C-alpha cells in the first residue's frame, strides 16, 4: 500500500511540473519562465487557474 501511495504522489508532482511548464511556455513564450514555473509545480497551476 505504501508503494502505491509513493508512486502516485511522485507521478502527481511530475504531472504538475509538466503542466506548469506547458502553461507557462504557452503563455509567456520563455524557456526560463517555464523552468521556474515547473519548479513551482502545482502552485503555479493553481495560481494560473485563479488568475486567468
C-alpha positions as CSV (number, residue, x, y, z in Angstrom):
1,X,0.0,0.0,0.0
2,X,2.8,2.4,0.9
3,X,4.5,1.8,-2.5
4,X,1.2,2.7,-4.4
5,X,0.9,6.0,-2.4
6,X,4.5,6.8,-3.0
7,X,4.3,6.2,-6.8
8,X,1.0,8.2,-7.0
9,X,2.5,11.2,-5.2
10,X,5.6,11.1,-7.3
11,X,3.7,10.9,-10.6
12,X,1.4,13.7,-9.4
13,X,4.3,16.0,-8.7
14,X,5.8,15.1,-12.1
15,X,2.5,15.8,-13.9
16,X,2.1,19.1,-12.0
17,X,5.6,20.2,-13.1
18,X,5.0,19.3,-16.7
19,X,1.6,21.0,-16.7
20,X,3.1,24.2,-15.2
21,X,5.9,24.3,-17.8
22,X,3.4,23.9,-20.7
23,X,1.1,26.6,-19.4
24,X,4.0,28.9,-18.7
25,X,5.6,28.4,-22.1
26,X,2.3,28.8,-23.9
27,X,1.5,32.0,-22.0
28,X,5.0,33.7,-21.8
29,X,6.9,32.0,-24.7
30,X,10.0,31.8,-22.5
31,X,12.0,28.7,-21.6
32,X,13.4,30.4,-18.5
33,X,10.0,31.1,-17.0
34,X,8.8,27.6,-17.9
35,X,11.7,26.2,-15.9
36,X,10.9,28.4,-12.9
37,X,7.2,27.7,-13.0
38,X,8.0,24.0,-13.4
39,X,9.9,24.1,-10.1
40,X,6.9,25.7,-8.5
41,X,4.7,23.0,-10.0
42,X,1.1,22.9,-8.7
43,X,1.5,26.3,-7.0
44,X,1.8,27.9,-10.4
45,X,-1.0,25.8,-11.9
46,X,-3.4,26.9,-9.2
47,X,-2.3,30.5,-9.5
48,X,-2.9,30.4,-13.2
49,X,-6.4,28.9,-12.8
50,X,-7.3,31.6,-10.3
51,X,-5.7,34.5,-12.2
52,X,-6.9,33.7,-15.7
